Amino acid sequence: HTPMYFLLSNLSLADICFTSTTLPKMVMKIQIKSKTITYAGCPTQIYFSLLFALLDNFLLTVMAYDQLVANCHPLQCIVIMNPQLCGLLVLVSWTLSVLESLLQCLMVLQLSFCPDLEIPNFFCNFNQMTQLACSDNVLSNIVMCYITVLLGCGPLVGNLYSSSKIVSSIRAIPSAQGKYKAFSTCTSHLSVVSLFYGTSLGVYLSSAGTHSSQSNATAPLMYSVVTPMLNPLIYTL
């Protein structure tokens, strides 16, 4: 259980930091009835929200690998998922998240915007900001597609592959009690992965498809508030 607890602690840290980038500003807007954000504050919010969202994505993929090893190679789990490998995987996750979020933030800073810009969301979103730019945003859209395919679909494929191998391994267990015990160990992870990618897809589609603030608010709220809140509850239960 040690590797999973180590990864869960990093996931909890990422969730706390992610909600801290959006919720305080949202609460302040409700309290003082102000819906403004400075030009410097918007790229800063984009950077940190992307950083911890990407970190969530990578950590869930690492946890999927840990689940794969625990279910398919239980006797070698301690040897394979040693502290050195766990630390290296988390370090790589942090590094990739920092670099990719920095790249997207720099792309936003290269764009020019009209005065009194209205963002149809309660926090700054990279995809929406590139759409609202007054300057040419072709390069930003290319970067967005590259990141979505490489850093979104890649970990998703890894999670799906891990899940399929785990299901195949569980089906090979002869006893019903053994199947139930094995399945119960990975149910929480599958629930969190489904919740994360489901709400992420909702945020991407809502920011890409419509400019209505009411329709754009539900998916980001689920993604930035509900999902991080449910993660510790799901793993605890």
N, C-alpha and C positions, 0 to 999 in steps of 0.2 A: 504493500500500500504506500510505501514511502515515495516512489516516483509520482504517483497520482496526487498525493498531498502537496508535494513540491509544485507541481503544475497548477493545482487548484489555487494555491496561494498567489501565484503569478496572475492567474485569471481573475481572481478577486481584486488584486491591485489594479489590473487593467480596467475592470468594471467600475471601480470607485473613481479612478482618474477620469474615465470617459464621461461618467455622469457629472463630474465636477466641472467639465468644460462647457456644459450646456445648461444644466439645471439652475445654478446660481443666477445666471443672467436672466433666465426665464422668470424666476421668482421675483427678481428685482423689477422686471417689466410689469409684472402683475401688481406689485406693491405701489410703485410710484407712477403707474399708468404711462410709462414711457416705452416706446417701441423702437428706439434708435440704438445704433451701434456705430462706433467710430471706424474709420477706414483702416486704422492699424489693428483694431480689435477683431475685425472680421477675418483677415488672414491668420491671425494668431489662433482664433477659435477653429478655423479650418485645419491648421497644422496639428493641434493637439487632439481634436476629435478624430482625425484620420489616423494619427499615430496609435491611439488606443483601440480604435476599431480594427485596424490592420493587425495589431498585436493580439486581439481577441481571435481573429481569424487564424493566425499562425499557431497560437497556443491550442486551439481546438483541434488543429491538424496533428500537432505533436501528441495531444492526449488520445487522439484516434489511433496513432501508432502504438502508444502504450497499451491501449485496450486490445489492439491486435496481437501484440506480443503476449499479454497476460492470458488471452483466451486460446490462442493457437500454439504458443510455446510456453506453457505455464512453468515447466521445470527449469527453463532457461531465462525466465523473466528477470530475476535478480542480476544475472550476469550481463544480459543485454542492456537492460535499462539501469545501468550503473550511474552513480552520481555525476561522473565526468560527462557522460553522454547527455544526461538530463540538463546539466548546466550549459553544455555546448548548444543544444537545441534551443534553449530559452535565449541564449545570447544571440544566436542567429536570428531568432524571431524579433528580438528587440532591434537589432541592426537593420534588418530589412524594413521594419516598420518606420524607423527614424528616417532612413534614406528615401523611401517612397513618399512619405508624408511631406518631407522637405522639398522633394521634386514638385509635387502638386502645389504646394504653397508658393514656390517660386514661379510656377506657371501663372498663378492668379495675380501675383505682383507685376507680371509683365503686361497684364491687360489694363485697359483704361475704361472707366465707367462714367456714366452720365451723373450729374448732380441729383440729389434727392432720390436715390435708387431705392426701390421697394423690393424687398426679398420676401417671397411667398412662403415663409417658414419661420419657426421660432429660433432657429440658429443658422449660421452661415454654412451652406452646402456647396462643395466644389462644383458639382454638376450644374446647379442652378446659377452659380456665379459666372461660370463660363458662358451660359446661355444669355445672361443679362448684360454681358460686356458690350461696350460700344465699338471696340476695336475688333480686328480679325481674330477669331477664336478657333481656327482650323487646327492649329498645332495643339491647342489644349484639348480639343475633341479627340485627336489622335492619341494623345497621352492617356486620356480617360479610357478609350477603348483598349489600349495596351494593358493598362493596369487592371481593368475589369476582367480581361481574358486571362492574363498571366497570374495575377494575385487573387482573383476571385474564383475563377473556374479551376485553377490548379489545386488549391487546398480543398475545394469542393469535391473534385474527382478523387483526391486522396481519402477524404472522409467516406465517400461512397464505396471505394474499393475496400477500405478497412471494414465497413459495415457488412459488405457482402461476404468477405472472408470469415468474419465473426459468425454470421448466420450459418454459413456452411459448416464451420467447426462445431457450432451448437447442435446442428441437425445430426451430426455424426455421433453424438453422445447417446448411448443406448437407453439409459434410464430417464424417465420423465422428471424425477427429482433433480437429476444432474443437469438436465436441460433448463429447468426453472432456475436453479442456482446460478448457472452460467449466464443466462439471459438477464437476470436481475442485476448482475454486476455492470452491465453496459447499457441498461435502460436509461439511466440518468444522462449519460453522455449523448445518447441518440436524441433524447428530448431537447437538450440544450442546443445541439447542432441544428436540429430542425427549426427550433425557435429563432436561432441566430440568422440562418440563411433565409428563412421565410421572411423575417422582418427586413433584412438587408435588401432582398429583392423588391419588397414593397417600397422601400425608400428610393431605390434606383428608378423604379417605374413611375412613382409619383413625381419625382423631380424631373424626369425626362419627358413626361407626357402632358402634364397640365400645369397651369399657372394660377390655379385657384387656391387661395390660402387655406380654405376650409378643407378641401380634399387632400392637400399636401400635409396637413398637420397630423393626421391619424397615424400614418406609417412611421414618420420620424419619432413621434411620441412613444409608440410601441418599441421602437428600436433603441431609443436612448434612455428610456425610463423603465418600461415594463421588463424587457429582457434582462438587463443587469440586475434588477430586483429579484427576478425569479431564479436566476442561476444558483445562488447559494441555497435557496429553498429546495430546489430540485435535487441538488447533490446531497443536501442534508437528509432529505426524506429517503 
